[in-house]
Amino acid sequence: MAIGQGIIDFLGYSIFRKSGNAQAPSNIKKILVSRIDHFGDVFIASSILPHLKIAYPSAKIHFMAGEWAKSYLRSNPNIDRVLIYNSIRHNRAKGLLKNARTALSGFVGNVRKMRAEGYDLCIDLRAYPFNSIPLMYLGGGRCKVGFATGGWGFLLDKIVPYREGVHEISHVNDTLKALGIFVPDKDIKPEFTPSKTALKECSRILEGLGITEGEQFVLIHTGCGNPKKQWKKECWQELIDKLSGIYEIKVLVYDTEFGDLNGCIKLPSLISFELFAAAAKRATLFIGLDSLPAHLAASFSTPVVAVWCGINDSVQWRPVGRSVRVVKNEVDCSPCFRKNGCSSMECMEIRVDDCLKEASRYLDFHKNSKVVRLKSKA
């Protein structure tokens, strides 16, 4: 695929000969932001929205993403319309032929919608292959802004320089800077606010599970979209056992991977995104994988311990928050950036005690006028 994209780019730059340094048009009335990959990536990309709203207060802002992110995007107050595009590369649903048909019909349908909307500014925030730049071009956007590192840069009017070794949030900020919008990095962060109704319903659910209002608990999420990033079932079970045995704290688990973990309180698997967010907001500590829930919990300033897979670089993708710890097994081949990892996945041979050590940083708290601390023998 890389060779094919290289040939396309070589021919494209030869024909189009754009400088990639055009100015954003004046009198911007409609903006399209695109991030067509996975939910966690969309959540990070949404950091750009409030700053676009401030810079272009009279403009309508639309967002294009896969249907897996629509529950979040449709509740975002900075978004006026959500366009759904299920890219075949990023669609994790089963059925290759069905996904291909969905992607093709979505591509054609979105080109028509984009032409009907007449966007003044189109921003693609994916700096990697399989982006939406061709869609923005065929959709007739007046000014197309994005990264050339994923291919199709010759179709862009404004190319955002890509920097290695920085957090993905910095790439979002680099896009703002390319548009002449200057915001401190610390002010770029994803946000989600559960409704009062969701917070109340979450309290009702937790009460039914034996967690009273104000009671502290650890929330564990065992799943992620990529099965290669999964931690072993016996590791999760050992972690639950040690948390329950060493600390005077309840362990609430959202488990769609195994279904039979013991010694914990189980959150219903069909709970909505907003209700899960409300639970993450209330948690004393969140423990999970390199996936959306860790980013979501961190956005609430809930302390997070992320069990990290060596596929991704933690410098670039770690959750953004005040209290975030990453637990990983340092191996020579990490980060490999290979979607399907390798056969051994040695990077996921992460010790439970290493995870527990990081959790202990947040679980040494006062409860019932007693200091609850990790026992010296642990």
C-alpha positions as CSV (number, residue, x, y, z in Angstrom):
1,M,0.0,0.0,0.0
2,A,2.9,2.4,0.9
3,I,4.4,1.9,-2.6
4,G,1.0,2.5,-4.3
5,Q,0.5,5.7,-2.3
6,G,4.0,6.8,-3.1
7,I,3.3,6.5,-6.8
8,I,0.0,8.3,-6.5
9,D,1.7,11.1,-4.6
10,F,4.6,11.4,-7.1
11,L,2.2,11.8,-10.0
12,G,-0.1,14.0,-8.0
13,Y,2.6,16.5,-7.0
14,S,3.8,16.5,-10.6
15,I,0.4,17.5,-11.9
16,F,-1.1,19.7,-9.3
17,R,2.1,21.6,-8.2
18,K,0.5,23.3,-5.2
19,S,2.6,25.1,-2.7
20,G,0.6,23.8,0.2
21,N,0.8,27.1,1.9
22,A,-2.4,28.9,0.9
23,Q,-4.2,31.2,3.4
24,A,-7.5,30.2,4.9
25,P,-10.4,32.1,3.0
26,S,-12.1,35.0,4.7
27,N,-15.8,35.0,5.6
28,I,-15.9,31.3,6.7
29,K,-19.5,30.2,7.2
30,K,-19.1,26.4,7.2
31,I,-16.3,24.2,8.5
32,L,-15.9,20.4,8.2
33,V,-13.6,18.6,10.6
34,S,-12.8,15.0,9.7
35,R,-11.3,12.1,11.7
36,I,-12.5,8.9,10.2
37,D,-10.6,6.3,12.3
38,H,-11.3,4.9,15.7
39,F,-13.3,6.3,18.6
40,G,-10.3,7.2,20.8
41,D,-8.7,9.1,17.9
42,V,-12.0,11.0,17.3
43,F,-12.1,11.9,21.0
44,I,-8.6,13.4,20.9
45,A,-9.3,15.2,17.6
46,S,-12.4,16.8,19.1
47,S,-10.0,19.0,21.1
48,I,-9.9,21.3,18.2
49,L,-13.6,22.2,18.3
50,P,-14.0,24.8,21.0
51,H,-11.0,26.7,19.6
52,L,-12.5,26.7,16.1
53,K,-15.7,28.0,17.6
54,I,-13.9,30.9,19.3
55,A,-12.0,31.7,16.1
56,Y,-15.0,31.5,13.8
57,P,-18.0,32.2,16.1
58,S,-20.5,32.6,13.3
59,A,-19.5,29.5,11.4
60,K,-21.3,26.2,11.4
61,I,-19.1,23.3,12.4
62,H,-19.7,19.8,11.0
63,F,-17.7,16.7,11.9
64,M,-17.2,13.5,9.8
65,A,-16.4,10.2,11.5
66,G,-17.4,6.6,11.7
67,E,-20.8,5.7,13.2
68,W,-19.0,4.2,16.2
69,A,-18.3,7.8,17.4
70,K,-21.7,9.3,16.7
71,S,-23.1,9.0,20.2
72,Y,-20.3,11.3,21.5
73,L,-20.2,13.7,18.6
74,R,-24.0,14.3,18.5
75,S,-23.9,15.4,22.1
76,N,-21.0,17.8,21.5
77,P,-22.3,21.4,21.8
78,N,-19.6,22.6,19.3
79,I,-20.9,20.4,16.5
80,D,-23.9,21.4,14.3
81,R,-24.0,18.3,12.2
82,V,-22.4,14.9,12.1
83,L,-21.5,13.2,8.8
84,I,-21.1,9.4,9.0
85,Y,-18.4,7.7,6.9
86,N,-17.4,4.1,7.8
87,S,-14.0,3.7,6.2
88,I,-13.3,0.1,5.3
89,R,-9.8,0.4,6.8
90,H,-11.1,1.5,10.2
91,N,-14.4,-0.4,10.4
92,R,-14.0,-3.2,12.9
93,A,-17.4,-4.8,12.2
94,K,-17.2,-8.3,10.8
95,G,-17.9,-8.9,7.1
96,L,-15.4,-7.6,4.6
97,L,-17.7,-7.5,1.6
98,K,-20.4,-5.7,3.6
99,N,-17.9,-3.2,5.0
100,A,-16.7,-2.5,1.4
101,R,-20.2,-1.8,0.2
102,T,-20.8,0.4,3.2
103,A,-17.6,2.3,2.6
104,L,-18.3,2.8,-1.1
105,S,-21.9,4.0,-0.6
106,G,-20.7,6.3,2.2
107,F,-18.0,7.8,0.1
108,V,-20.3,8.6,-2.7
109,G,-23.1,9.8,-0.4
110,N,-20.7,12.1,1.5
111,V,-19.3,13.6,-1.6
112,R,-22.9,14.6,-2.5
113,K,-23.6,16.0,1.0
114,M,-20.4,17.9,1.1
115,R,-21.0,19.5,-2.3
116,A,-24.5,20.5,-1.2
117,E,-23.2,22.0,2.0
118,G,-20.4,24.0,0.3
119,Y,-17.7,24.0,3.0
120,D,-15.4,27.0,3.2
121,L,-12.8,25.2,5.3
122,C,-12.2,21.4,5.5
123,I,-9.8,20.0,8.1
124,D,-8.5,16.4,8.0
125,L,-6.9,15.6,11.4
126,R,-5.5,12.1,10.5
127,A,-1.8,12.4,9.7
128,Y,-1.6,8.7,8.6
129,P,-2.6,6.6,5.6
130,F,-6.3,6.1,4.8
131,N,-7.3,9.7,5.5
132,S,-10.3,11.6,4.1
133,I,-8.4,14.1,1.9
134,P,-9.8,12.6,-1.4
135,L,-13.3,13.0,0.1
136,M,-12.6,16.7,1.0
137,Y,-11.3,17.3,-2.6
138,L,-14.2,15.7,-4.4
139,G,-16.6,17.3,-1.9
140,G,-15.6,20.7,-3.2
141,G,-14.2,22.3,-0.1
142,R,-12.8,25.8,-0.8
143,C,-9.7,25.4,1.5
144,K,-8.5,21.9,2.4
145,V,-6.1,21.7,5.4
146,G,-4.3,18.6,6.7
147,F,-1.1,16.5,6.9
148,A,0.7,15.2,3.9
149,T,2.3,12.3,5.8
150,G,-0.7,10.0,5.1
151,G,-0.7,10.6,1.4
152,W,-2.8,12.8,-0.9
153,G,-1.0,16.0,0.2
154,F,-1.1,17.3,-3.3
155,L,-4.8,17.8,-2.9
156,L,-4.4,20.1,0.1
157,D,-4.3,23.9,0.0
158,K,-2.6,24.1,3.4
159,I,-0.2,21.4,4.6
160,V,0.3,21.1,8.3
161,P,4.0,20.2,9.1
162,Y,4.1,16.9,11.0
163,R,6.4,16.6,14.0
164,E,7.8,13.3,15.3
165,G,7.9,12.5,19.0
166,V,5.1,14.7,20.2
167,H,1.7,13.9,21.6
168,E,-1.3,13.7,19.3
169,I,-2.7,16.7,21.0
170,S,0.3,18.7,19.7
171,H,-0.7,17.7,16.2
172,V,-4.1,19.1,16.8
173,N,-2.6,22.3,18.0
174,D,-0.2,22.4,15.0
175,T,-3.4,22.4,12.8
176,L,-4.7,25.4,14.7
177,K,-1.4,27.2,14.3
178,A,-1.5,26.6,10.6
179,L,-4.8,28.4,10.5
180,G,-3.4,31.3,12.5
181,I,-5.1,30.3,15.8
182,F,-2.6,30.2,18.7
183,V,-3.6,28.3,21.8
184,P,-1.3,27.0,24.6
185,D,-0.8,23.2,24.5
186,K,-2.2,22.9,28.0
187,D,-5.5,24.3,26.8
188,I,-5.9,21.6,24.1
189,K,-7.8,18.7,25.6
190,P,-10.8,16.5,24.8
191,E,-13.9,17.0,26.8
192,F,-17.2,15.4,27.5
193,T,-19.9,16.4,30.0
194,P,-22.4,13.8,31.0
195,S,-25.9,15.3,31.3
196,K,-27.6,15.7,34.7
197,T,-30.0,13.0,33.7
198,A,-27.1,10.6,33.0
199,L,-25.4,11.4,36.3
200,K,-28.6,10.8,38.2
201,E,-29.2,7.5,36.4
202,C,-25.6,6.4,36.9
203,S,-26.1,7.0,40.7
204,R,-29.2,4.9,40.6
205,I,-27.4,2.1,38.8
206,L,-24.4,2.2,41.2
207,E,-26.7,2.3,44.2
208,G,-28.4,-0.9,42.9
209,L,-24.9,-2.5,42.6
210,G,-24.1,-1.6,46.2
211,I,-22.0,1.6,45.6
212,T,-23.5,4.4,47.6
213,E,-23.3,8.1,46.7
214,G,-19.8,9.4,47.6
215,E,-18.3,5.9,48.1
216,Q,-15.0,5.4,46.5
217,F,-14.4,2.6,44.0
218,V,-12.0,1.5,41.3
219,L,-13.4,1.2,37.8
220,I,-11.8,-1.4,35.5
221,H,-12.4,-1.7,31.7
222,T,-11.0,-4.9,30.2
223,G,-11.7,-4.3,26.5
224,C,-10.3,-2.4,23.6
225,G,-11.0,-2.3,19.8
226,N,-7.8,-4.1,18.8
227,P,-7.7,-7.7,20.3
228,K,-3.9,-7.6,20.0
229,K,-3.8,-5.0,22.8
230,Q,-5.6,-7.3,25.2
231,W,-4.2,-8.2,28.6
232,K,-4.6,-11.8,29.8
233,K,-7.7,-12.8,31.7
234,E,-5.6,-14.2,34.5
235,C,-3.9,-10.9,34.9
236,W,-7.1,-9.0,35.2
237,Q,-8.4,-11.6,37.7
238,E,-5.2,-11.4,39.8
239,L,-5.4,-7.6,39.8
240,I,-9.0,-7.6,40.9
241,D,-8.2,-10.1,43.7
242,K,-5.2,-8.0,45.0
243,L,-7.2,-4.7,44.8
244,S,-10.0,-6.3,46.8
245,G,-7.8,-8.1,49.2
246,I,-5.3,-5.3,50.0
247,Y,-7.5,-2.2,49.9
248,E,-10.8,-1.4,51.5
249,I,-12.3,-0.4,48.2
250,K,-14.9,-1.8,45.9
251,V,-13.9,-2.9,42.3
252,L,-16.4,-2.1,39.6
253,V,-15.6,-3.9,36.3
254,Y,-17.0,-3.3,32.8
255,D,-16.1,-6.5,31.1
256,T,-17.2,-7.4,27.6
257,E,-14.2,-9.6,26.9
258,F,-14.4,-12.5,29.3
259,G,-17.7,-12.3,31.1
260,D,-16.7,-14.5,34.1
261,L,-14.3,-12.4,36.2
262,N,-14.9,-13.0,39.9
263,G,-14.6,-11.0,43.1
264,C,-15.9,-7.8,41.6
265,I,-19.0,-5.7,41.0
266,K,-20.1,-6.0,37.3
267,L,-21.3,-3.0,35.4
268,P,-24.0,-3.9,32.9
269,S,-22.4,-4.6,29.5
270,L,-25.2,-2.8,27.5
271,I,-24.8,0.5,29.4
272,S,-24.7,3.6,27.2
273,F,-21.6,5.6,26.4
274,E,-22.9,8.5,28.5
275,L,-23.7,6.4,31.5
276,F,-20.3,4.8,31.4
277,A,-18.8,8.3,31.2
278,A,-20.7,9.2,34.3
279,A,-19.3,6.2,36.1
280,A,-15.8,7.1,35.0
281,K,-16.3,10.6,36.3
282,R,-17.3,9.3,39.7
283,A,-14.5,6.7,40.0
284,T,-11.6,7.0,42.5
285,L,-9.3,5.3,40.0
286,F,-9.7,4.0,36.4
287,I,-7.6,1.0,35.2
288,G,-7.8,0.0,31.5
289,L,-6.0,-0.5,28.2
290,D,-4.8,1.9,25.5
291,S,-8.3,2.7,24.4
292,L,-11.0,5.3,24.5
293,P,-12.2,4.7,28.1
294,A,-8.8,5.6,29.5
295,H,-8.8,8.9,27.5
296,L,-12.4,9.5,28.7
297,A,-11.6,8.9,32.3
298,A,-8.5,11.1,32.2
299,S,-10.5,14.0,30.7
300,F,-12.5,14.1,33.9
301,S,-9.3,14.3,35.9
302,T,-10.0,10.8,37.3
303,P,-6.6,9.1,38.0
304,V,-5.8,6.6,35.3
305,V,-3.5,3.6,35.2
306,A,-3.1,2.5,31.5
307,V,-1.9,-1.0,30.8
308,W,0.0,-0.2,27.6
309,C,0.6,-2.2,24.5
310,G,3.8,-1.8,22.6
311,I,2.1,-1.3,19.3
312,N,1.6,2.4,20.1
313,D,4.1,5.0,21.4
314,S,2.9,6.2,24.8
315,V,4.6,9.5,24.3
316,Q,2.2,10.2,21.4
317,W,-1.0,8.5,22.6
318,R,-1.1,8.4,26.4
319,P,-4.3,9.8,27.9
320,V,-4.2,13.5,28.7
321,G,-5.0,14.3,32.3
322,R,-3.5,15.5,35.6
323,S,-3.0,12.0,37.1
324,V,-2.0,9.4,34.4
325,R,0.4,6.5,34.8
326,V,1.4,4.1,32.0
327,V,2.4,0.6,32.8
328,K,4.3,-1.3,30.1
329,N,6.8,-4.0,29.3
330,E,9.8,-2.3,27.7
331,V,10.9,-4.5,24.8
332,D,13.4,-3.6,22.0
333,C,10.7,-3.7,19.3
334,S,8.4,-1.3,20.9
335,P,6.7,0.8,19.7
336,C,6.3,-1.2,16.5
337,F,3.3,0.7,15.0
338,R,2.0,-2.5,13.5
339,K,-1.7,-2.7,13.5
340,N,-1.8,-6.5,14.1
341,G,1.3,-6.6,16.3
342,C,3.3,-9.8,16.2
343,S,2.8,-13.5,17.1
344,S,4.4,-13.3,20.5
345,M,3.1,-9.9,21.7
346,E,5.8,-9.9,24.4
347,C,5.0,-6.3,25.1
348,M,1.8,-7.4,26.8
349,E,3.6,-9.6,29.3
350,I,3.0,-6.9,31.9
351,R,3.3,-7.9,35.6
352,V,0.2,-7.4,37.7
353,D,2.4,-6.1,40.6
354,D,3.7,-3.3,38.3
355,C,0.1,-2.3,37.7
356,L,-0.7,-2.5,41.3
357,K,2.3,-0.4,42.2
358,E,1.0,2.5,40.0
359,A,-2.5,2.0,41.4
360,S,-1.1,2.4,44.9
361,R,-0.1,6.0,44.2
362,Y,-3.8,6.9,44.1
363,L,-5.2,4.4,46.6
364,D,-3.4,5.7,49.6
365,F,-6.3,7.8,50.7
366,H,-8.2,8.6,53.9
367,K,-11.3,6.5,54.5
368,N,-13.4,6.4,57.7
369,S,-10.6,8.4,59.4
370,K,-8.1,5.6,58.6
371,V,-5.2,5.8,56.2
372,V,-5.6,2.9,53.8
373,R,-2.1,1.9,52.6
374,L,-0.6,-1.0,50.7
375,K,0.6,-3.6,53.1
376,S,4.3,-3.8,53.6
377,K,4.5,-7.4,52.5
378,A,3.1,-6.5,49.0
